[in-house]
Amino acid sequence: MAISEQVQQRSDLIGTQVITRNTGKKLGVINQLWVDIDRREVVALGLRSTLITGEQRYLFLENVRQIGDVVLVDDDDAIEAVNPLNYSTLIGHEVITEAGEVLGKVRGFKFDTVSGEITALVIASLGLPLIPSQLISTYELPVEQIVSTGPDRIIVFEGTEDKMQQITVGVLERLGLGGAPWENEEEDYIPTRTPTSNQLGSGQRVAPYVPPATAAPARDRWDEEDEWETVPAGGRKTEEPKRAYAPPPGDQSEVKRWEDDLEKDAWDDRPEEEYKAPPLKLPERQKIAEYEREES
């Protein structure tokens, strides 16, 4: 394939006509470039009758024979069926660092028109290629700084913003009203708010603070004149109230017997009188005569 410039930008091919070399037939206009994210290569070109109308068809980059003012292919057989779901356009992908700092969005890329290898990404604050680069600042990001890629996000090494090269200067940056996307991010400041219960209306006086009343502290020492009661080691004994017993009418002996029982110590097991055991009456031993042997 003869190439006038081997490395070109995506924007250089958008809108370029595709012509066959054998008949000079116009096959369409390139409206999209499809990229294999894992290999980081351009694999196919999308074309229609115009940029926005006509049937969407596809052309593999390997079928291209020459790229210049037009894209030349051999014949109509260069158009093949391609599943676009297997590839990505990279346009609008968010570029962030490993620390989570947003650097911008992809609006284009540079690639080798022979091998299809992508050499650099073009990023800006807005990932819209339709906005002219003269209006917004654009930057070139080397693909060597890419750590990983996903469906809609590209992660790069921390500190990549220092290695990017600025391509164009936007209008706002010329006027001093803007800068790089990663420099425009300001930390969100959340002011400290007073709870609703402590908020006061305008002109309302604050009541003086009155500390809550507390009980007087207990004495930690005693006077020598204080009288102290000696308590035995067993503890203070309390007298139990006597229970009244109502005997049948006319039976006073029973009342006296109960009163005597209440006055006694319930835990005293000693008998009132000394117990004397009765004498034992054992039978006297009697001698039993032995039987005499009979003589035969």
Backbone as CSV, one residue per row, in Angstrom:
resi,resn,N_x,N_y,N_z,CA_x,CA_y,CA_z,C_x,C_y,C_z
1,MET,0.850,-1.182,0.000,0.000,0.000,0.000,0.886,1.231,0.000
2,ALA,0.639,2.123,-0.911,1.391,3.373,-0.980,0.719,4.411,-0.103
3,ILE,1.463,4.980,0.818,0.930,5.947,1.767,1.727,7.239,1.648
4,SER,0.989,8.355,1.511,1.686,9.634,1.438,2.263,10.011,2.801
5,GLU,1.483,9.824,3.815,1.935,10.044,5.181,1.528,8.812,5.971
6,GLN,2.502,8.118,6.527,2.200,6.843,7.177,1.391,7.028,8.447
7,VAL,1.683,8.056,9.248,0.940,8.312,10.486,-0.005,9.468,10.235
8,GLN,-1.283,9.244,10.434,-2.298,10.271,10.236,-3.263,10.282,11.410
9,GLN,-4.022,11.359,11.475,-5.035,11.481,12.518,-6.374,10.942,12.029
10,ARG,-7.192,10.600,12.979,-8.519,10.096,12.637,-9.292,11.131,11.846
11,SER,-9.184,12.390,12.237,-9.943,13.446,11.574,-9.542,13.624,10.118
12,ASP,-8.320,13.177,9.762,-7.878,13.321,8.365,-8.625,12.379,7.429
13,LEU,-9.115,11.259,7.947,-9.797,10.284,7.091,-11.309,10.479,7.070
14,ILE,-11.865,11.120,8.112,-13.318,11.316,8.141,-13.722,12.231,6.984
15,GLY,-14.664,11.780,6.191,-15.138,12.538,5.029,-14.379,12.231,3.759
16,THR,-13.393,11.342,3.784,-12.620,10.998,2.585,-13.379,9.970,1.738
17,GLN,-13.355,10.143,0.432,-14.063,9.230,-0.466,-13.256,7.947,-0.665
18,VAL,-13.990,6.845,-0.872,-13.389,5.543,-1.158,-13.684,5.221,-2.624
19,ILE,-12.606,5.028,-3.407,-12.731,4.822,-4.855,-12.069,3.493,-5.226
20,THR,-12.667,2.792,-6.210,-12.053,1.563,-6.728,-11.048,1.928,-7.816
21,ARG,-9.928,1.169,-7.844,-8.887,1.469,-8.825,-9.221,0.924,-10.217
22,ASN,-9.939,-0.181,-10.295,-10.184,-0.794,-11.601,-11.250,-0.052,-12.397
23,THR,-12.272,0.495,-11.716,-13.353,1.176,-12.435,-13.500,2.642,-12.039
24,GLY,-12.875,3.039,-10.956,-13.035,4.424,-10.498,-14.391,4.689,-9.874
25,LYS,-15.055,3.629,-9.411,-16.377,3.774,-8.821,-16.254,4.287,-7.394
26,LYS,-17.146,5.185,-7.033,-17.184,5.697,-5.662,-18.007,4.751,-4.796
27,LEU,-17.381,4.204,-3.775,-18.080,3.270,-2.873,-18.745,3.977,-1.700
28,GLY,-18.252,5.138,-1.317,-18.852,5.867,-0.211,-17.863,6.838,0.395
29,VAL,-18.272,7.379,1.545,-17.468,8.347,2.291,-17.221,7.785,3.681
30,ILE,-15.975,7.862,4.141,-15.623,7.318,5.471,-16.252,8.191,6.559
31,ASN,-17.011,7.544,7.440,-17.661,8.268,8.538,-17.254,7.763,9.922
32,GLN,-16.488,6.659,9.955,-16.093,6.133,11.269,-14.887,5.221,11.124
33,LEU,-14.086,5.156,12.203,-12.955,4.232,12.289,-13.182,3.328,13.495
34,TRP,-12.998,2.012,13.294,-13.259,1.030,14.337,-11.937,0.468,14.847
35,VAL,-11.820,0.402,16.178,-10.556,0.076,16.845,-10.727,-1.188,17.674
36,ASP,-9.712,-2.044,17.609,-9.622,-3.192,18.516,-8.906,-2.698,19.782
37,ILE,-9.665,-2.573,20.877,-9.106,-1.966,22.093,-7.985,-2.808,22.662
38,ASP,-8.155,-4.122,22.659,-7.139,-4.990,23.250,-5.810,-4.881,22.498
39,ARG,-5.855,-4.823,21.174,-4.636,-4.728,20.368,-4.220,-3.284,20.109
40,ARG,-5.146,-2.331,20.405,-4.890,-0.905,20.187,-4.531,-0.645,18.726
41,GLU,-5.382,-1.160,17.848,-5.152,-1.029,16.409,-6.465,-0.664,15.725
42,VAL,-6.360,0.103,14.640,-7.506,0.370,13.771,-7.644,-0.816,12.820
43,VAL,-8.807,-1.442,12.825,-8.994,-2.659,12.028,-9.938,-2.460,10.858
44,ALA,-10.848,-1.491,10.947,-11.840,-1.341,9.878,-12.241,0.117,9.742
45,LEU,-12.791,0.438,8.559,-13.324,1.760,8.265,-14.809,1.629,7.962
46,GLY,-15.587,2.562,8.483,-17.010,2.583,8.171,-17.294,3.628,7.110
47,LEU,-18.171,3.326,6.170,-18.470,4.280,5.107,-19.950,4.245,4.751
48,ARG,-20.438,5.392,4.285,-21.801,5.549,3.817,-21.777,6.370,2.528
49,SER,-22.979,6.556,1.984,-23.071,7.385,0.771,-22.651,8.811,1.087
50,THR,-23.088,9.318,2.228,-22.631,10.607,2.738,-22.229,10.403,4.202
51,LEU,-21.863,11.488,4.872,-21.429,11.341,6.266,-22.552,10.867,7.179
52,ILE,-23.798,11.234,6.877,-24.899,10.930,7.809,-26.014,10.122,7.166
53,THR,-25.993,9.935,5.874,-27.077,9.199,5.214,-26.492,8.028,4.432
54,GLY,-27.370,7.081,4.131,-26.967,5.924,3.348,-26.743,4.697,4.223
55,GLU,-26.632,3.561,3.578,-26.422,2.290,4.278,-25.006,2.221,4.845
56,GLN,-24.929,1.759,6.093,-23.621,1.633,6.748,-22.920,0.368,6.243
57,ARG,-21.717,0.557,5.685,-20.918,-0.562,5.213,-19.520,-0.471,5.822
58,TYR,-18.749,-1.556,5.662,-17.467,-1.633,6.344,-16.381,-2.094,5.388
59,LEU,-15.173,-1.625,5.700,-14.009,-1.917,4.873,-12.826,-2.163,5.799
60,PHE,-12.225,-3.346,5.710,-11.056,-3.640,6.538,-9.863,-2.807,6.070
61,LEU,-9.043,-2.383,7.030,-7.893,-1.550,6.700,-6.900,-2.289,5.799
62,GLU,-6.843,-3.589,5.923,-5.894,-4.356,5.103,-6.274,-4.363,3.628
63,ASN,-7.525,-3.995,3.298,-7.944,-3.948,1.898,-7.646,-2.595,1.244
64,VAL,-7.155,-1.637,2.011,-6.835,-0.320,1.468,-5.499,-0.402,0.719
65,ARG,-5.450,0.184,-0.488,-4.241,0.150,-1.295,-3.493,1.488,-1.275
66,GLN,-4.179,2.565,-1.107,-3.525,3.864,-1.082,-4.400,4.869,-0.348
67,ILE,-3.728,5.739,0.436,-4.432,6.790,1.164,-3.815,8.123,0.771
68,GLY,-4.634,9.021,0.288,-4.196,10.371,-0.093,-5.381,11.287,-0.010
69,ASP,-5.636,11.994,-1.119,-6.863,12.800,-1.165,-8.098,11.915,-1.156
70,VAL,-7.934,10.692,-1.668,-8.993,9.685,-1.621,-8.377,8.385,-1.115
71,VAL,-9.248,7.454,-0.771,-8.809,6.118,-0.337,-9.088,5.163,-1.488
72,LEU,-8.045,4.483,-1.963,-8.182,3.583,-3.100,-8.219,2.129,-2.639
73,VAL,-9.116,1.364,-3.240,-9.210,-0.080,-3.018,-9.221,-0.745,-4.399
74,ASP,-9.063,-2.049,-4.428,-8.980,-2.751,-5.713,-10.318,-2.745,-6.446
75,ASP,-11.375,-3.237,-5.774,-12.671,-3.338,-6.440,-13.773,-3.357,-5.387
76,ASP,-14.975,-3.700,-5.830,-16.121,-3.730,-4.919,-16.003,-4.825,-3.867
77,ASP,-15.195,-5.828,-4.113,-15.067,-6.923,-3.147,-14.367,-6.484,-1.860
78,ALA,-13.840,-5.274,-1.812,-13.206,-4.773,-0.587,-14.222,-4.540,0.525
79,ILE,-15.492,-4.360,0.153,-16.546,-4.180,1.156,-16.881,-5.545,1.739
80,GLU,-16.792,-5.664,3.049,-17.051,-6.931,3.727,-17.965,-6.697,4.925
81,ALA,-18.514,-7.802,5.420,-19.383,-7.723,6.596,-18.524,-7.686,7.859
82,VAL,-18.793,-6.726,8.713,-18.048,-6.546,9.966,-19.053,-6.354,11.096
83,ASN,-18.803,-7.016,12.225,-19.654,-6.839,13.405,-19.086,-5.706,14.261
84,PRO,-19.701,-4.533,14.261,-19.127,-3.401,15.013,-19.164,-3.591,16.527
85,LEU,-19.951,-4.553,17.002,-20.012,-4.778,18.447,-18.698,-5.334,18.988
86,ASN,-17.878,-5.887,18.119,-16.592,-6.434,18.558,-15.515,-5.365,18.686
87,TYR,-15.820,-4.137,18.246,-14.813,-3.079,18.226,-15.372,-1.825,18.886
88,SER,-14.538,-0.800,18.962,-14.914,0.461,19.607,-14.405,1.621,18.772
89,THR,-15.015,2.792,18.953,-14.571,4.000,18.242,-13.611,4.834,19.081
90,LEU,-13.548,4.596,20.401,-12.720,5.344,21.362,-13.190,6.780,21.574
91,ILE,-14.084,7.276,20.753,-14.526,8.658,20.866,-15.415,8.808,22.111
92,GLY,-15.113,9.823,22.915,-15.890,10.076,24.126,-15.442,9.290,25.329
93,HIS,-14.436,8.429,25.193,-13.942,7.667,26.332,-13.278,8.613,27.346
94,GLU,-13.604,8.405,28.598,-13.039,9.244,29.662,-11.630,8.763,30.010
95,VAL,-10.706,9.692,30.143,-9.319,9.380,30.481,-9.070,9.839,31.918
96,ILE,-8.703,8.899,32.787,-8.443,9.220,34.186,-7.128,8.568,34.602
97,THR,-6.539,9.106,35.657,-5.301,8.539,36.191,-5.625,7.441,37.199
98,GLU,-4.588,6.753,37.642,-4.782,5.697,38.646,-5.299,6.257,39.956
99,ALA,-5.019,7.549,40.208,-5.503,8.187,41.435,-6.919,8.710,41.296
100,GLY,-7.531,8.564,40.105,-8.906,9.010,39.900,-9.031,10.425,39.369
101,GLU,-7.939,11.078,38.960,-8.003,12.438,38.427,-8.392,12.398,36.955
102,VAL,-9.415,13.158,36.594,-9.923,13.178,35.219,-9.040,14.103,34.384
103,LEU,-8.542,13.580,33.257,-7.701,14.368,32.355,-8.476,14.899,31.159
104,GLY,-9.585,14.298,30.836,-10.386,14.740,29.697,-11.060,13.571,29.014
105,LYS,-11.488,13.810,27.765,-12.152,12.781,26.976,-11.501,12.691,25.592
106,VAL,-11.569,11.488,25.024,-10.941,11.237,23.722,-11.795,11.862,22.619
107,ARG,-11.172,12.669,21.770,-11.849,13.244,20.598,-11.185,12.824,19.299
108,GLY,-10.097,12.049,19.411,-9.408,11.582,18.216,-8.170,10.791,18.580
109,PHE,-7.432,10.343,17.554,-6.198,9.588,17.800,-5.347,9.602,16.535
110,LYS,-4.068,9.289,16.721,-3.131,9.126,15.613,-2.834,7.646,15.453
111,PHE,-2.692,7.191,14.203,-2.451,5.763,13.979,-1.598,5.586,12.724
112,ASP,-0.966,4.428,12.680,-0.155,4.036,11.523,-1.096,3.465,10.472
113,THR,-1.142,4.104,9.293,-2.091,3.675,8.261,-1.706,2.348,7.621
114,VAL,-0.482,1.854,7.859,-0.071,0.565,7.299,-0.449,-0.574,8.239
115,SER,-0.015,-0.469,9.475,-0.285,-1.534,10.446,-1.565,-1.297,11.241
116,GLY,-2.040,-0.056,11.271,-3.228,0.267,12.051,-2.930,0.552,13.508
117,GLU,-1.662,0.485,13.926,-1.308,0.676,15.331,-1.536,2.127,15.754
118,ILE,-2.193,2.295,16.896,-2.453,3.635,17.422,-1.211,4.103,18.169
119,THR,-0.767,5.317,17.867,0.454,5.850,18.478,0.154,6.878,19.563
120,ALA,-0.966,7.580,19.479,-1.285,8.614,20.468,-2.775,8.885,20.447
121,LEU,-3.297,9.390,21.590,-4.690,9.809,21.699,-4.746,11.330,21.749
122,VAL,-5.802,11.879,21.197,-6.053,13.320,21.265,-7.228,13.523,22.204
123,ILE,-6.958,14.242,23.303,-7.997,14.422,24.321,-8.271,15.910,24.497
124,ALA,-9.450,16.201,25.025,-9.858,17.576,25.312,-10.905,17.510,26.426
125,SER,-11.368,18.688,26.843,-12.382,18.710,27.898,-13.700,18.132,27.412
126,LEU,-13.963,18.222,26.100,-15.170,17.661,25.490,-14.759,16.663,24.420
127,GLY,-15.369,15.470,24.474,-15.042,14.442,23.485,-15.931,14.505,22.279
128,LEU,-16.067,15.683,21.667,-16.921,15.872,20.494,-16.054,16.313,19.326
129,PRO,-15.798,15.431,18.367,-14.943,15.803,17.218,-15.544,16.891,16.339
130,LEU,-16.871,17.109,16.405,-17.493,18.123,15.560,-17.119,19.534,15.995
131,ILE,-16.706,19.721,17.228,-16.279,21.049,17.682,-14.886,21.329,17.128
132,PRO,-14.681,22.415,16.450,-13.358,22.711,15.882,-12.293,22.799,16.969
133,SER,-11.114,22.322,16.637,-10.024,22.327,17.613,-9.541,23.737,17.934
134,GLN,-9.917,24.733,17.114,-9.517,26.101,17.406,-10.300,26.698,18.574
135,LEU,-11.436,26.064,18.907,-12.263,26.595,19.988,-11.903,26.014,21.353
136,ILE,-11.387,24.810,21.377,-11.033,24.179,22.644,-9.589,23.711,22.590
137,SER,-8.969,23.610,23.747,-7.580,23.154,23.824,-7.540,21.636,23.723
138,THR,-6.605,21.148,22.920,-6.433,19.708,22.737,-5.024,19.302,23.146
139,TYR,-4.888,18.034,23.556,-3.607,17.526,24.052,-3.357,16.135,23.468
140,GLU,-2.083,15.825,23.294,-1.682,14.527,22.747,-1.172,13.639,23.880
141,LEU,-1.760,12.461,23.988,-1.427,11.504,25.059,-0.750,10.281,24.438
142,PRO,0.505,9.982,24.765,1.158,8.769,24.218,0.477,7.510,24.747
143,VAL,0.360,6.521,23.894,-0.303,5.279,24.299,0.541,4.498,25.307
144,GLU,1.832,4.810,25.424,2.668,4.113,26.404,2.236,4.415,27.833
145,GLN,1.481,5.494,28.028,1.023,5.869,29.359,-0.275,5.162,29.759
146,ILE,-0.848,4.380,28.849,-2.113,3.701,29.137,-1.846,2.454,29.977
147,VAL,-2.597,2.337,31.068,-2.490,1.164,31.941,-3.501,0.105,31.519
148,SER,-4.740,0.494,31.362,-5.790,-0.443,30.960,-6.903,0.329,30.284
149,THR,-7.721,-0.395,29.529,-8.845,0.205,28.817,-10.108,-0.581,29.111
150,GLY,-11.225,0.125,29.037,-12.516,-0.507,29.263,-13.510,-0.068,28.217
151,PRO,-14.787,-0.404,28.398,-15.802,-0.048,27.395,-15.923,1.461,27.178
152,ASP,-15.799,2.264,28.224,-15.952,3.716,28.079,-14.956,4.491,28.930
153,ARG,-13.863,3.865,29.337,-12.893,4.526,30.206,-11.492,4.026,29.905
154,ILE,-10.540,4.948,29.976,-9.130,4.626,29.766,-8.355,5.100,30.999
155,ILE,-7.595,4.205,31.594,-6.830,4.524,32.795,-5.361,4.655,32.413
156,VAL,-4.745,5.743,32.869,-3.342,6.015,32.561,-2.565,6.124,33.868
157,PHE,-1.233,6.168,33.749,-0.377,6.272,34.914,-0.568,7.632,35.588
158,GLU,-0.323,7.634,36.893,-0.384,8.892,37.626,0.798,9.776,37.210
159,GLY,0.522,11.065,36.977,1.543,11.983,36.505,1.619,12.076,34.993
160,THR,0.674,11.441,34.288,0.687,11.485,32.818,0.445,12.901,32.302
161,GLU,-0.261,13.734,33.052,-0.548,15.089,32.581,0.731,15.897,32.344
162,ASP,1.806,15.525,33.050,3.078,16.243,32.841,3.786,15.799,31.563
163,LYS,3.389,14.668,30.997,4.046,14.145,29.799,3.231,14.377,28.535
164,MET,2.078,15.016,28.653,1.244,15.286,27.478,1.698,16.575,26.797
165,GLN,1.502,16.609,25.488,1.893,17.763,24.682,0.637,18.454,24.168
166,GLN,0.588,19.773,24.341,-0.578,20.529,23.892,-0.500,20.747,22.387
167,ILE,-1.634,20.478,21.698,-1.677,20.598,20.240,-2.245,21.955,19.833
168,THR,-3.413,22.281,20.367,-4.050,23.563,20.040,-4.422,24.287,21.326
169,VAL,-4.555,25.597,21.220,-4.944,26.445,22.344,-6.343,26.975,22.071
170,GLY,-7.252,26.735,22.987,-8.632,27.147,22.798,-8.843,28.627,23.024
171,VAL,-10.054,29.070,22.659,-10.392,30.492,22.787,-10.403,30.915,24.246
172,LEU,-11.003,30.122,25.104,-11.079,30.485,26.516,-9.689,30.571,27.148
173,GLU,-8.803,29.685,26.709,-7.455,29.732,27.264,-6.713,30.967,26.758
174,ARG,-6.999,31.374,25.530,-6.371,32.594,25.020,-6.834,33.817,25.811
175,LEU,-8.091,33.803,26.230,-8.634,34.932,26.993,-8.305,34.840,28.476
176,GLY,-7.639,33.774,28.875,-7.301,33.604,30.285,-8.455,33.140,31.138
177,LEU,-9.503,32.596,30.508,-10.685,32.148,31.246,-10.740,30.636,31.424
178,GLY,-9.756,29.940,30.916,-9.771,28.485,31.026,-8.372,27.933,30.992
179,GLY,-8.271,26.625,31.156,-6.988,25.953,31.144,-7.177,24.488,30.851
180,ALA,-6.217,23.703,31.270,-6.301,22.261,31.059,-7.459,21.673,31.869
181,PRO,-8.072,20.601,31.395,-9.213,20.015,32.117,-8.865,19.618,33.542
182,TRP,-7.651,19.099,33.782,-7.303,18.665,35.127,-6.975,19.842,36.046
183,GLU,-6.788,21.058,35.451,-6.526,22.239,36.272,-7.795,22.985,36.628
184,ASN,-8.883,22.714,35.913,-10.132,23.418,36.170,-10.950,22.785,37.271
185,GLU,-10.567,21.604,37.691,-11.331,20.918,38.725,-11.002,21.523,40.074
186,GLU,-12.008,21.991,40.734,-11.854,22.557,42.064,-12.462,21.592,43.073
187,GLU,-11.832,21.553,44.194,-12.343,20.679,45.247,-13.675,21.236,45.752
188,ASP,-14.608,20.338,45.921,-15.918,20.739,46.440,-15.787,21.140,47.896
189,TYR,-16.216,22.372,48.182,-16.147,22.872,49.555,-17.531,22.792,50.172
190,ILE,-17.640,22.087,51.247,-18.902,21.943,51.961,-18.782,22.703,53.267
191,PRO,-19.451,23.875,53.394,-19.315,24.644,54.632,-19.951,23.913,55.801
192,THR,-19.423,24.210,56.981,-19.967,23.618,58.198,-21.301,24.259,58.513
193,ARG,-22.304,23.458,58.668,-23.645,23.969,58.919,-24.022,23.784,60.372
194,THR,-24.713,24.812,60.901,-25.191,24.739,62.282,-26.468,23.911,62.315
195,PRO,-26.613,23.006,63.290,-27.853,22.233,63.373,-29.078,23.131,63.470
196,THR,-30.197,22.665,62.954,-31.417,23.464,62.944,-31.853,23.850,64.349
197,SER,-31.617,22.953,65.318,-32.026,23.229,66.698,-31.240,24.387,67.307
198,ASN,-30.030,24.667,66.769,-29.191,25.735,67.322,-29.234,27.012,66.498
199,GLN,-29.988,27.033,65.404,-30.051,28.227,64.578,-30.964,29.264,65.208
200,LEU,-30.607,30.538,65.084,-31.366,31.642,65.647,-31.806,32.576,64.533
201,GLY,-32.944,33.208,64.754,-33.399,34.208,63.812,-32.606,35.492,63.960
202,SER,-32.717,36.391,62.962,-31.982,37.649,63.020,-32.539,38.526,64.134
203,GLY,-31.651,39.103,64.955,-32.055,40.005,66.034,-32.484,39.319,67.305
204,GLN,-32.445,38.016,67.371,-32.855,37.294,68.574,-31.671,37.134,69.508
205,ARG,-31.865,37.506,70.751,-30.796,37.425,71.724,-30.562,35.988,72.178
206,VAL,-29.329,35.759,72.557,-28.976,34.439,73.053,-29.122,34.429,74.566
207,ALA,-29.879,33.493,75.097,-30.068,33.403,76.541,-28.757,33.024,77.219
208,PRO,-28.478,33.628,78.375,-27.227,33.283,79.085,-27.232,31.826,79.505
209,TYR,-26.077,31.282,79.507,-25.945,29.880,79.858,-25.988,29.706,81.369
210,VAL,-26.883,28.859,81.832,-27.013,28.560,83.256,-26.653,27.093,83.443
211,PRO,-25.610,26.845,84.211,-25.239,25.437,84.411,-26.297,24.703,85.202
212,PRO,-26.532,23.467,84.962,-27.543,22.700,85.716,-27.141,22.552,87.171
213,ALA,-28.181,22.557,88.046,-27.932,22.430,89.489,-27.458,21.017,89.801
214,THR,-26.481,20.952,90.674,-25.928,19.664,91.092,-26.021,19.528,92.599
215,ALA,-26.145,18.336,93.101,-26.236,18.082,94.539,-24.897,18.388,95.211
216,ALA,-25.003,18.794,96.519,-23.785,19.089,97.278,-22.956,17.827,97.446
217,PRO,-21.665,17.947,97.343,-20.831,16.742,97.492,-20.893,16.178,98.903
218,ALA,-20.837,14.886,98.985,-20.877,14.224,100.295,-19.582,14.490,101.054
219,ARG,-19.704,14.510,102.436,-18.503,14.730,103.242,-17.558,13.553,103.114
220,ASP,-16.316,13.883,102.899,-15.316,12.829,102.799,-14.529,12.650,104.092
221,ARG,-14.957,13.373,105.177,-14.340,13.168,106.494,-15.426,13.343,107.547
222,TRP,-15.133,12.989,108.796,-16.127,13.072,109.863,-15.535,13.844,111.040
223,ASP,-16.450,14.378,111.856,-16.025,15.116,113.052,-15.747,14.142,114.174
224,GLU,-14.840,14.579,115.020,-14.499,13.707,116.148,-15.654,13.596,117.134
225,GLU,-16.574,14.599,117.140,-17.689,14.551,118.091,-18.799,13.622,117.652
226,ASP,-18.732,13.156,116.392,-19.790,12.247,115.927,-19.750,10.957,116.723
227,GLU,-20.936,10.497,117.129,-21.055,9.256,117.880,-21.245,8.105,116.896
228,TRP,-20.500,7.070,117.143,-20.557,5.898,116.272,-21.043,4.715,117.079
229,GLU,-21.876,3.959,116.504,-22.444,2.780,117.157,-21.635,1.554,116.777
230,THR,-21.292,0.791,117.807,-20.513,-0.424,117.568,-21.450,-1.552,117.162
231,VAL,-21.145,-2.156,116.046,-21.961,-3.253,115.521,-21.152,-4.533,115.645
232,PRO,-21.719,-5.589,116.226,-20.973,-6.849,116.353,-20.577,-7.407,114.998
233,ALA,-19.599,-8.340,115.063,-19.072,-8.906,113.816,-20.137,-9.645,113.042
234,GLY,-21.074,-10.202,113.745,-22.126,-10.957,113.066,-23.123,-10.100,112.350
235,GLY,-23.028,-8.777,112.534,-23.995,-7.899,111.892,-25.085,-7.495,112.861
236,ARG,-25.831,-6.491,112.467,-26.908,-6.007,113.319,-28.078,-6.970,113.278
237,LYS,-28.571,-7.319,114.495,-29.706,-8.231,114.597,-30.980,-7.423,114.723
238,THR,-31.930,-7.815,114.001,-33.244,-7.157,114.067,-34.240,-8.137,114.661
239,GLU,-35.089,-7.595,115.496,-36.105,-8.426,116.132,-37.273,-8.614,115.177
240,GLU,-37.658,-9.833,115.065,-38.796,-10.144,114.213,-40.081,-9.892,114.973
241,PRO,-41.034,-9.347,114.314,-42.316,-9.107,115.008,-42.974,-10.428,115.404
242,LYS,-43.591,-10.384,116.556,-44.270,-11.580,117.054,-45.605,-11.745,116.367
243,ARG,-45.838,-12.970,116.002,-47.110,-13.269,115.358,-48.163,-13.610,116.401
244,ALA,-49.258,-13.025,116.221,-50.368,-13.276,117.173,-51.132,-14.516,116.753
245,TYR,-51.510,-15.284,117.776,-52.276,-16.503,117.530,-53.584,-16.398,118.286
246,ALA,-54.640,-16.606,117.582,-55.967,-16.528,118.209,-56.445,-17.932,118.512
247,PRO,-56.367,-18.342,119.779,-56.832,-19.693,120.158,-58.347,-19.731,120.236
248,PRO,-58.883,-20.876,120.335,-60.349,-20.995,120.506,-60.771,-20.319,121.798
249,PRO,-61.961,-19.752,121.817,-62.425,-19.080,123.056,-62.496,-20.064,124.228
250,GLY,-61.994,-19.589,125.408,-62.050,-20.375,126.635,-60.832,-21.241,126.854
251,ASP,-59.891,-21.320,125.903,-58.707,-22.170,126.053,-57.498,-21.275,126.282
252,GLN,-57.229,-20.824,127.540,-56.127,-19.947,127.879,-54.805,-20.687,127.993
253,SER,-54.850,-21.978,128.250,-53.597,-22.739,128.357,-52.857,-22.788,127.016
254,GLU,-53.624,-22.846,125.972,-53.001,-22.867,124.653,-52.319,-21.545,124.356
255,VAL,-52.931,-20.420,124.792,-52.334,-19.098,124.573,-51.023,-18.991,125.302
256,LYS,-50.972,-19.442,126.536,-49.737,-19.368,127.304,-48.644,-20.241,126.682
257,ARG,-49.041,-21.408,126.200,-48.037,-22.280,125.612,-47.428,-21.644,124.364
258,TRP,-48.222,-20.963,123.556,-47.698,-20.303,122.356,-46.821,-19.114,122.728
259,GLU,-47.238,-18.365,123.753,-46.395,-17.229,124.149,-45.055,-17.691,124.673
260,ASP,-45.052,-18.815,125.437,-43.770,-19.339,125.922,-42.886,-19.789,124.745
261,ASP,-43.501,-20.352,123.735,-42.716,-20.810,122.586,-42.092,-19.637,121.836
262,LEU,-42.806,-18.504,121.731,-42.279,-17.355,121.031,-41.144,-16.690,121.770
263,GLU,-41.175,-16.754,123.117,-40.103,-16.136,123.890,-38.821,-16.949,123.864
264,LYS,-38.917,-18.205,123.562,-37.726,-19.054,123.537,-36.945,-18.823,122.253
265,ASP,-35.667,-19.187,122.303,-34.807,-19.117,121.124,-35.123,-20.303,120.218
266,ALA,-35.507,-19.965,118.994,-35.911,-21.041,118.076,-34.740,-21.914,117.675
267,TRP,-33.517,-21.346,117.797,-32.340,-22.099,117.384,-31.670,-22.827,118.547
268,ASP,-32.241,-22.730,119.718,-31.673,-23.411,120.879,-32.194,-24.837,120.924
269,ASP,-31.300,-25.787,120.666,-31.695,-27.202,120.647,-31.518,-27.885,122.003
270,ARG,-31.050,-27.157,122.982,-30.836,-27.794,124.295,-32.171,-28.059,124.981
271,PRO,-32.306,-29.204,125.562,-33.577,-29.511,126.283,-33.675,-28.689,127.573
272,GLU,-34.898,-28.475,128.038,-35.099,-27.702,129.262,-34.536,-28.431,130.489
273,GLU,-34.709,-29.700,130.602,-34.219,-30.493,131.735,-33.251,-31.539,131.228
274,GLU,-32.332,-31.894,132.069,-31.345,-32.896,131.700,-32.022,-34.240,131.556
275,TYR,-31.725,-34.854,130.480,-32.365,-36.134,130.192,-31.619,-37.246,130.918
276,LYS,-32.368,-38.105,131.619,-31.809,-39.259,132.317,-32.372,-40.513,131.699
277,ALA,-31.478,-41.303,131.247,-31.921,-42.545,130.610,-32.401,-43.529,131.673
278,PRO,-33.462,-44.261,131.456,-33.943,-45.274,132.419,-32.958,-46.434,132.508
279,PRO,-32.878,-47.082,133.656,-31.950,-48.223,133.813,-32.369,-49.386,132.934
280,LEU,-31.399,-50.067,132.430,-31.653,-51.212,131.574,-31.864,-52.455,132.438
281,LYS,-32.860,-53.197,132.140,-33.146,-54.446,132.842,-32.791,-55.604,131.941
282,LEU,-31.591,-56.134,132.172,-31.138,-57.251,131.371,-31.470,-58.566,132.076
283,PRO,-31.887,-59.581,131.409,-32.173,-60.895,132.059,-30.878,-61.540,132.552
284,GLU,-30.987,-62.222,133.683,-29.813,-62.889,134.251,-29.460,-64.119,133.428
285,ARG,-28.184,-64.343,133.382,-27.721,-65.493,132.631,-27.990,-66.773,133.414
286,GLN,-28.531,-67.759,132.762,-28.846,-69.046,133.392,-27.996,-70.126,132.756
287,LYS,-27.535,-71.026,133.596,-26.716,-72.128,133.142,-27.592,-73.272,132.693
288,ILE,-27.350,-73.737,131.518,-28.146,-74.826,130.953,-27.335,-76.100,131.045
289,ALA,-27.928,-77.137,131.644,-27.219,-78.422,131.827,-27.024,-79.098,130.500
290,GLU,-25.847,-79.690,130.357,-25.543,-80.414,129.132,-26.176,-81.788,129.164
291,TYR,-26.507,-82.321,128.044,-27.098,-83.652,127.972,-26.032,-84.696,128.232
292,GLU,-26.447,-85.756,129.001,-25.505,-86.850,129.289,-25.607,-87.890,128.194
293,ARG,-24.448,-88.461,127.917,-24.419,-89.522,126.906,-25.022,-90.808,127.453
294,GLU,-25.822,-91.423,126.707,-26.403,-92.709,127.112,-25.431,-93.813,126.801
295,GLU,-25.323,-94.706,127.764,-24.448,-95.863,127.568,-25.221,-96.959,126.896
296,SER,-24.646,-97.552,125.973,-25.319,-98.622,125.279,-25.116,-99.947,126.000
